[in-house]
Amino acid sequence: MLVKNLIFLSLLVACTPNTPQPSQAPKPASPPAVAQTLPLGLDAATDKRARQTVEQLYGPVLGGVDIVDISAESGLLHATFRQHGHIDGKPLTVWLSLDGKLAFPLAWNVAERAQQIQTDQRLVSCARAKGVRVYGDPRQPGTAKQLDEFGPFGRGVLVDCSATPDECKLLGQTALPVTAIAGQRLGEFVPRAQIEKLSGCP
């Protein structure tokens, strides 16, 4: 009888599933830490808005831009870009607010700045068509100051006397810059308001 009981117990143990006891159950693995690859605020819409802002501010001035990177840092957007077609050129940078309304470090109001760029473009296009020219050396402070009155497109009315000295000699004046406008040759600084008045350009 004892032998039969031992045989029965042996068979029972062999057939019982090897279920771990509660104390022996494996602990669930902790989820791996997930890296934040997209900083707060940089979603598809924000990225698109930032690219449009860079193109709006710098595209007209540089003749187009190629965006290198847009990233979010310290609550701002950091945009890196190059002048269009200058793949080996030094990248340029600008900081933008997340809503795309401000540009730093000059704290530009983007909408106002974009409007000013359009105004400057119209002025230079009109002035050039009417024969307005600034004769001078753009490396000289006086010429640079006069060109600034036309905004970032001032070179559109420039006659570079360092590159074409013979053309400038025809003016018969040695002091530069000289602004030719409405049949006059003005050797003194001409403010923008006077440029607009004499040329009839807005």
C-alpha positions as CSV (number, residue, x, y, z in Angstrom):
1,M,0.0,0.0,0.0
2,L,2.8,2.4,0.9
3,V,4.5,1.7,-2.4
4,K,1.3,2.5,-4.3
5,N,0.9,5.8,-2.5
6,L,4.5,6.8,-3.3
7,I,4.0,5.9,-7.0
8,F,0.7,8.0,-7.0
9,L,2.4,11.1,-5.5
10,S,5.3,10.8,-7.9
11,L,2.9,10.8,-10.9
12,L,0.9,13.7,-9.4
13,V,4.0,15.9,-9.1
14,A,5.2,15.0,-12.6
15,C,1.8,16.0,-14.1
16,T,1.3,19.2,-12.1
17,P,2.1,22.4,-14.2
18,N,5.2,24.2,-12.9
19,T,3.4,27.5,-12.1
20,P,5.6,30.0,-10.2
21,Q,4.4,31.0,-6.8
22,P,3.3,34.6,-6.3
23,S,6.5,35.4,-4.5
24,Q,8.5,34.0,-7.5
25,A,6.6,35.8,-10.3
26,P,8.9,37.9,-12.5
27,K,8.6,41.6,-12.0
28,P,7.4,43.6,-15.0
29,A,10.2,45.4,-16.8
30,S,10.3,49.2,-16.4
31,P,9.6,51.0,-19.7
32,P,12.7,52.4,-21.3
33,A,13.2,56.2,-21.1
34,V,12.0,57.9,-24.2
35,A,14.2,60.7,-25.6
36,Q,12.4,63.9,-26.5
37,T,13.5,64.2,-30.1
38,L,11.1,67.1,-30.9
39,P,11.3,70.0,-28.5
40,L,8.2,71.6,-27.2
41,G,6.5,73.7,-29.8
42,L,8.2,72.2,-32.9
43,D,5.4,70.5,-34.7
44,A,4.8,70.3,-38.4
45,A,2.8,73.6,-38.4
46,T,5.4,75.5,-36.4
47,D,8.2,74.2,-38.6
48,K,6.3,75.3,-41.8
49,R,5.5,78.7,-40.3
50,A,9.2,79.2,-39.4
51,R,10.4,78.3,-42.9
52,Q,7.8,80.7,-44.4
53,T,9.0,83.5,-42.1
54,V,12.7,83.0,-43.0
55,E,11.8,83.1,-46.7
56,Q,9.6,86.1,-46.2
57,L,12.4,88.1,-44.4
58,Y,15.5,87.1,-46.3
59,G,14.4,85.6,-49.6
60,P,13.8,88.9,-51.4
61,V,17.1,90.4,-50.1
62,L,19.3,87.4,-50.9
63,G,17.6,86.3,-54.0
64,G,16.1,83.2,-52.3
65,V,17.2,81.1,-49.4
66,D,17.8,77.4,-48.7
67,I,16.7,76.3,-45.2
68,V,19.3,74.1,-43.5
69,D,17.6,73.4,-40.2
70,I,14.8,74.5,-37.9
71,S,15.0,73.6,-34.2
72,A,13.4,74.7,-30.9
73,E,15.7,76.0,-28.2
74,S,14.9,77.8,-24.9
75,G,11.4,78.7,-26.0
76,L,12.5,80.1,-29.4
77,L,12.9,78.7,-32.9
78,H,16.5,78.7,-34.2
79,A,16.6,78.8,-38.0
80,T,19.8,78.1,-40.0
81,F,19.8,78.9,-43.8
82,R,22.0,79.8,-46.7
83,Q,21.6,82.1,-49.7
84,H,20.0,80.1,-52.5
85,G,22.5,78.2,-54.6
86,H,25.4,78.9,-52.2
87,I,25.8,75.3,-50.8
88,D,29.3,76.0,-49.6
89,G,28.5,79.4,-48.2
90,K,28.6,80.1,-44.5
91,P,25.2,79.4,-42.9
92,L,23.2,82.3,-41.6
93,T,21.0,82.2,-38.5
94,V,18.0,83.9,-37.0
95,W,15.9,83.4,-33.9
96,L,12.1,83.4,-34.1
97,S,9.3,83.4,-31.6
98,L,7.2,80.3,-31.6
99,D,4.3,82.1,-33.2
100,G,6.5,83.5,-35.9
101,K,5.7,87.1,-35.2
102,L,9.1,88.3,-33.9
103,A,12.6,87.8,-35.2
104,F,15.8,88.3,-33.2
105,P,18.4,89.6,-32.4
106,L,16.9,92.8,-33.9
107,A,13.5,92.2,-32.4
108,W,11.8,92.7,-35.8
109,N,8.0,92.6,-36.0
110,V,7.9,90.1,-38.8
111,A,4.7,91.5,-40.4
112,E,6.0,95.1,-40.3
113,R,9.5,94.1,-41.6
114,A,8.0,92.1,-44.5
115,Q,5.9,95.1,-45.4
116,Q,9.0,97.4,-45.2
117,I,10.9,95.0,-47.5
118,Q,8.1,95.3,-50.1
119,T,8.1,99.1,-49.8
120,D,11.9,99.2,-50.3
121,Q,11.6,96.9,-53.3
122,R,9.0,99.2,-55.0
123,L,11.1,102.3,-54.3
124,V,14.3,100.9,-55.8
125,S,12.4,99.4,-58.8
126,C,10.7,102.7,-59.5
127,A,13.9,104.8,-58.9
128,R,16.0,102.7,-61.1
129,A,13.4,102.9,-63.9
130,K,13.5,106.7,-63.6
131,G,17.2,106.8,-63.9
132,V,18.1,107.5,-60.2
133,R,21.7,106.4,-59.6
134,V,24.1,106.7,-56.7
135,Y,27.7,107.0,-57.8
136,G,30.2,106.0,-55.2
137,D,32.4,103.3,-53.6
138,P,30.2,101.0,-51.4
139,R,33.2,100.4,-49.1
140,Q,33.1,104.0,-48.1
141,P,30.9,105.1,-45.2
142,G,29.3,108.0,-47.1
143,T,28.2,105.8,-50.0
144,A,27.0,103.1,-47.7
145,K,25.0,105.6,-45.7
146,Q,23.3,106.9,-48.9
147,L,22.5,103.4,-50.1
148,D,20.9,102.6,-46.8
149,E,18.2,105.2,-47.6
150,F,17.0,102.7,-50.3
151,G,16.8,99.9,-47.8
152,P,18.5,96.5,-48.4
153,F,18.2,96.9,-52.2
154,G,20.3,100.0,-52.5
155,R,22.8,98.3,-54.8
156,G,20.1,98.3,-57.4
157,V,20.8,102.0,-58.0
158,L,24.5,101.9,-57.4
159,V,27.2,102.8,-59.9
160,D,30.3,101.3,-58.2
161,C,33.1,103.8,-58.9
162,S,35.7,101.3,-57.6
163,A,34.7,98.9,-60.4
164,T,33.9,101.4,-63.2
165,P,36.1,104.5,-62.4
166,D,35.8,105.9,-66.0
167,E,32.0,106.1,-65.8
168,C,32.3,108.1,-62.5
169,K,34.9,110.5,-64.0
170,L,32.3,111.6,-66.5
171,L,30.4,113.3,-63.6
172,G,33.2,115.8,-63.3
173,Q,33.1,115.6,-59.5
174,T,35.7,114.1,-57.2
175,A,33.7,114.0,-54.0
176,L,31.6,110.9,-53.7
177,P,28.9,109.8,-53.4
178,V,26.9,111.7,-56.0
179,T,23.2,111.0,-56.4
180,A,21.8,111.6,-59.9
181,I,18.1,112.2,-59.6
182,A,15.5,114.2,-61.6
183,G,18.2,115.8,-63.8
184,Q,20.2,116.9,-60.7
185,R,23.5,115.7,-59.4
186,L,23.5,116.0,-55.6
187,G,26.8,115.7,-53.8
188,E,25.4,115.9,-50.4
189,F,23.5,113.3,-48.4
190,V,19.9,112.8,-49.8
191,P,17.4,111.6,-47.2
192,R,14.8,109.1,-48.3
193,A,11.9,111.6,-48.1
194,Q,13.7,113.8,-50.6
195,I,14.5,110.8,-52.8
196,E,10.8,110.0,-52.9
197,K,9.8,113.6,-53.6
198,L,12.3,114.2,-56.4
199,S,11.8,110.9,-58.1
200,G,8.1,110.7,-57.6
201,C,8.5,107.1,-56.3
202,P,6.5,106.0,-53.3
